[in-house]
């Protein structure tokens, strides 16, 4: 919206959202909001009156239910229809649920402001918390929960929290931080179901994992096992759907429809693969790119190119990643020492740099970004960090 207005677009703009809240910054949901450091109002991207200044019509708390690309109309849950000339699908993703958790009291997910506030209220009673999943949400929630002095067990199928996302060096350093702060890590283990009593969770069942044991007691369970793109409402629209809205390299899906953010899948020129990225920086970059391409028109639209970036704050430490660190490859430490929680490293695959990551050394890490952008050959002797 901002890019459109700054670029001179003066036509009507309508923002439709399924949540009742005005647009807010999502990363603090599992960080400052959950820990109680911030209240929800601080997450708002702009005051409500600024939408009036931008001449943006807000339709909040009313989910989109169907899209008619032929008629260029979006049907909402209240039965109304909104016409469009150009449509941006930015419906994001929702938390993936664990089978058998529906309707069970004490089971939470963490995706929205309301999710965080509900979990924060539960943590205030210092319950035994079991976190299912070792991704960013699970690891950040563990950090926040320890600030409430909760007993925390984190169960992950990986070898350490975030090991499938950032590789072993950063993940192992992070695992030690969690243990030092009193989190019990159960690794290489899958949760197979819940234990309940009178409709409330009392624990989780596991497959035993390498350490054995088949259950972990809990008063509260947080399920953090990934997210699913919100595309169900687009069924029958004629848009290409798979793992998200399958766009071309310009983020164009056809029929005057574009996509951006967690819901958008596009062929990435740098990695040579189709990507769908669930990080805030990518969503913001794609929003700006789509706005520029709408104004240019499909015939003159530019390809979207990016170096993915994500950060995570845990126990006062910030870890950061440029590129795609997941998957096969080796990790090479460039500077510093992982044991001291101050280092930079690169992930190398097929002799080329595919990611740069580290803790506590952002200036040095930033110098490695271009290696990732170019998928440069790994030549440590040429580094001057």
Buried (B, 14 or more C-beta within 10 A) or exposed (E): BBBBBEEEBEEEBBBBBBBEBBBBBBBBBBBBBBBBEBEBEEBBEBEEEEBEEBEBEBBEEBBBEBBBBEEBBBBBEEEEEBEBEBBBBBBBBBBBEBEEBEEBEBBBBBBBBEBBBBBBEBBEEEBBBBBBBBBBBBBBBBBBBBBBEBBBBBBBBBBBBBBBBBBBBBBBBBBBBBEEBEBBBBBBBBBBBBBBEEEEBBBBBBEBBEEEEEBBEBBBBBBBBEBBBBBEBBEEBBBBBEEBBBBBBBBBBBBBBBBBBBBBBBBBEBBEEBBBBBBBBBBBBBBBBBBBBBBEEBEEBEBBEBBBBBBBBBBEBEBBBBBBBBBEBEBBBBBBEBEEBBBBBBBBBEEBBBBBBBBBBEEBBBBBBEBBBEBBEBEEEEBEE
